Amino acid sequence: MSAALHRCETLVIGAGLAGISTALELLDQGREVLLLDAAPRSHCGGQANDAFGGMLLCGTPEQRRNKVQDSPQLLLEDWLRVAAFEPDDHWGRRWAEHYAERNKADIYDWLRQRGVSFFPAVQWVERGNFGDGNSLPRYHVAWGCGRGIAQTLTRQMFEHDRLSCLFEHRVLGLETRNGAVVGCHGRGPEGDFRIETEHVVVCSGGINGDLAKVRQHWDPLYGPFPENILNGTDPRADGELHAQVQAAGGQVVKLGRMWNYAAGIAHPEPQYPQHGLSLIPSRSALWLDATGRRIGPQPLVGGFDTHDQCKRIGQLPGQYGWQLLNWRIAIKEIAISGTDSNPHFRDRKLLRLLWQLVTGNRELVRWLIERCPDVLAAENLPQLAGKMAALAGDGRLDPNLLVATVQHYDAGIRRGPALYNDEQLRRLQQLRQWRGDRLRTCRVQPIMDTGGGPLIAIRTRLISRKSMGGMLTDLHSRVLDAQGEPVSGLYAAGEAAGFGGGGISGIRSLEGTFLSNCILNGRRAAQAIAGGG
């Protein structure tokens, strides 16, 4: 049986946010598009549907209302310091410069024009351990979260009559002729297919859904590859098209650079092997190693340096940690990164969200205690230590050391603010100076606080999330060959391109640059195609 043949003007492979943004920009310019994805149509939007929906943006009305004076120059200074680009990161750096200059006009304004709005309180993420991260609050959370963004754009895309779609079709290879990419071939529900086209835009995501590939490219900077690693990425994000792009002459670079998280927990309702959730970790919790000793000498505090957290958790005995806290802290500070874990953001319920911020998220904490094997609760520390030791099952926990650690920390708190001599306490005071963080950060209180409720321990592990390396692209999103020249007919956008240039973030991210760069990369690819690039 011969393969079914399809012809189109532009083929977009991948119906995630990068693919949708590419297709929508082309359709708005009167071009014809064939959108192809291995998943069903109901999954259109890809991983953006599950994302919290945060974007790093500067110069927005939300910043001005919060009296934040930002600029593209300051954003770029922060970015370059954090990224620590190497000499061969030419295109990653060029994309970073482009993002700093164009993020408001090409991402924020474009989304607002399409009906996407943002929560008015700007968050301050990735401050850095020594003030070497974001100098200012820049993290904007979209109303409706990532799903709200993806589905808003998806609806507008499907309104175009120049769009054709092939869902549940997996690409197995790219077709080339005289050095140019002219289509692809693969398999769908009804058999083999082949597509002939003028332009191919690869928006197929990264490698982090395939833990075998994560292992293959693991950077020993984070310790040995952790056998207990969790997967926070759809397994369909397997990086299979990276090899096809290389076979067509394109460069794939820096796959060892990843943006993983250190506060992964087992998903209470797993949908695939090693499925995990990424906590937004409590700032007031004590983060301990497997023995019960506080991780140090610099304490781990959420919101400052994710890259450093991953390095330190990955190099601990057992490659896991414990967050120790109480009920009062948990309901105020614990959150999970994701759309469905933040229903008031997802459903745009402002009053309910504000009430939850004031009174605490009891429902989430109860659900975690009841359903998640990594979340334990007990009325006293000896009982909790027994549960922790049983869960770990490795004989590492020292109950006496655990008690001494907590007592020492609590004693420092009870001496009063004038005598605080603990870096975590100083950071908590710092966090509460910014109103966006004050909403989610408790007043300083002892862990074993009278009336604080049951004690809670959360086992945290590394969780695989995002690829920061990928297909090497220029500022037109054209894939480049070994000589640095564009491969004719071939483009890449989003995570497949390391979110731009094969690595726009360098070694670590300012956070909030992933969804936004899917939009920026995709629009640039479409503009280049429509303009004859």
Sequence and secondary structure as in RCSB ss.txt:
>XXXX:A:sequence
MSAALHRCETLVIGAGLAGISTALELLDQGREVLLLDAAPRSHCGGQANDAFGGMLLCGTPEQRRNKVQDSPQLL
LEDWLRVAAFEPDDHWGRRWAEHYAERNKADIYDWLRQRGVSFFPAVQWVERGNFGDGNSLPRYHVAWGCGRGIA
QTLTRQMFEHDRLSCLFEHRVLGLETRNGAVVGCHGRGPEGDFRIETEHVVVCSGGINGDLAKVRQHWDPLYGPF
PENILNGTDPRADGELHAQVQAAGGQVVKLGRMWNYAAGIAHPEPQYPQHGLSLIPSRSALWLDATGRRIGPQPL
VGGFDTHDQCKRIGQLPGQYGWQLLNWRIAIKEIAISGTDSNPHFRDRKLLRLLWQLVTGNRELVRWLIERCPDV
LAAENLPQLAGKMAALAGDGRLDPNLLVATVQHYDAGIRRGPALYNDEQLRRLQQLRQWRGDRLRTCRVQPIMDT
GGGPLIAIRTRLISRKSMGGMLTDLHSRVLDAQGEPVSGLYAAGEAAGFGGGGISGIRSLEGTFLSNCILNGRRA
AQAIAGGG
>XXXX:A:secstr
   EEEEEEEEEE  BHHHHHHHHHHHHTT  EEEEESS GGGTBGGGGGS  EEE  S HHHHHTT    HHHH
HHHHHHHH   TT HHHHHHHHHHHHHHIIIIIHHHHHTT  B SS B     TTS S SS  EEEBTTHHHHHH
HHHHHHHHT TTEEEEES EEEEEEEETTEEEEEEEEETTEEEEEEEEEEEE    STT HHHHHHT  GGG S 
 TT EE S TT   HHHHHHHHTTB EE TT EEEEEEEEE SS SSTTBEEEEE  SSSEEE TTS B  SS  
 TTS HHHHHHHHHTSGGG EEEEEEHHHHHHH EESSSTT HHHHTT HHHHHHHHHH  HHHHHHHHHH TTE
EEESSHHHHHHHHHHHH SS   HHHHHHHHHHHHHHHHT GGG   HHHHHHHHHTTSHHHHTTS     SS T
TS SEEEEEEEEEEEEE  EE B TT EEEBTTS EEEEEEE GGGBTTTTT TTTTS  SS HHHHHHHHHHHH
HHHHHTT 
